[in-house]
């Protein structure tokens, strides 16, 4: 083992003479872009204790491999330019050379599916691809990977590619367009690293020390640490946490929970042979997102029950947990065929109970595989298919979106960081572009603290002053006809507050770029333009405001409320009507908001409603998919917000 950076411990294998090359980390390949005007960190592996000379252009430094074979070096800062050659020579005679190295700005583009969304899926993709050739934009996509412990290297080989019609179709549209926008004013090489995973929660991108500092994940992190050594013990530890959470939410008595042998409540026949529950013809499941309980029985002989066995679940969309005879035997996130090794002496002769919880958060959910894919498979090669009648039960609404197993990739704790970000740790960056939050809308109350800690966490790895440019969530879902509570709106507010409190961060508003029926809006060009505007304000001290109109105060004026705005370019305007819409005046509690009639008065908006004389807060653009029409003359929208009335 080798200490890498504070809070990040990397698993490293010693290098033998048989595999001494390459000396450089896989990140350093032909066409790489290294960060200008900062110390240039370069690292790799060699024989333990070996001395090396690292050379870039006209600068050379000495390095020495530690006891695990890892070496690190820091070259002097350079101005933008190139191409140069990077070389590493070991005392043993081994040497590696990297050609066509450019010095410019290096950006780490991360998040979930809206950051993943490729150029070929974005707006006007045919033209964008055709006109994409740009040798000064270089791109690298980090392979998907998750791991219980931080990794030194990538899960599979990577390469830097120059932007061209052949290379950009599968690359992140937001990341590419962002660099292109920046180059319109700052004509330097751009190195783009896309490290994103669809459906991922922010917790999976954070380090274990950062998560532990929040003091709410310790038990789950302990189970995660155990999972690599003893999966059965880890399952038992996780079961204690998850089952305790369930009982607290539902008030179920021990022995009467859905996974027990005598569960309470009504269980209805489940036509699992029809696959996804949306296809069962059951009204309550036709558009249901959340968790569903499945249950069946299987009869075994004494000989079968005595054997070592594996439970094969087949496919589950999205994530699943499996109990057999009341004991949790496995839990996993989205993926292919699922199977779990069973603990000794779990099975018994006669009837055995199998209970599966499946969580679906988007589109179709359930057990889509054929009946034959669900079976208990024995050490002697035989198996018993679970083809008896299955039943289902809906959970209470407050337990429909449960805790997720810490080793799940997209919803786990630090596991994506370990597989995809740890290999990049110590890289010199210009900044981070972060497009994530859709998967955390079910825990919006925690998101401000999570995002704040996340930015601090990555700065321990990439530099204390690394700026973050955050895309606020776009609108998604049906429009509301009355004021409503919204996890999406609360997540947007969490993003706004976390960024506002950080002098080295800025927000790109995207509320008006959403699509009601598609969580992946196609207009990534405008997202990139707004991100570039924010970056120019923070990094280059551009006088233009980083985003559109921003509220600074809300004050009562008689029976009305006045909201004052700053960062207005030109004047405030309302589209398609004489007055802006989307404002609400609210009391202290939930369900107290009223739509307000709004009038623009210079840099402020005056609000009147049935409760404006007693309102304690103002909300704007507050719904999953709101319609809001207040802009400035750039034109940029006023973003969603909630503000206290003084």
Secondary structure, 3 states (H helix, E strand, C coil): CEEEECCEEEECCCCCHHHCCCCECCCCCCCCEEECCCCEEEEEECCCCCEEEEEECCEEEEEECCCCCEEEEEECCCCCEEEEEEEEEECCCCEEEEEEEEEEEEEEEEECHHHHCEHHHCCCHHHHHHCCCEEEEEEEECCCCCCCCEECCCCCCCCCEEECCCCCCCCEHHHHHHHHHHHCCCCCEEEEEEEECCCCCHHHHCCHHHHHCCCCCHHHHHHHHHHCCCHHHHHHHHHHHHHHHHHHHHCCCCCCCCCCCCCCCCCEEECHHHCEHHHCCCHHHCCCCEEEEEEEEEEECHHHHHCCEEEEEECCECEEEEEECCEEEEEECCCCCEEEECCCCCCCCEEEEEEEEEEECCCCCECCCCHHHCEEEECCCCEEECCCCEEEEECCHHHCCCCCCCCCCCCCCCHHHHHHHHHHCCCCCCEEEEECCHHHHHHHHHHHHHHHHHHHHHHHHHCCCCEEEEECCCCCCCCCCCCCCCHHHHHHHHHHHHHHCCCCEEEECCHHHCECCECCCCCHHHHHHHHHHHHHHHHCCCCCCCCCCEEEEEEEECCEEEEEEECCCCCCEECCCCCCCCEEEECCCCCCCEECEEEEECCEEEEECCCCCCCCEEEECCCCCCCCCEECCCCCECCCEEEEEC
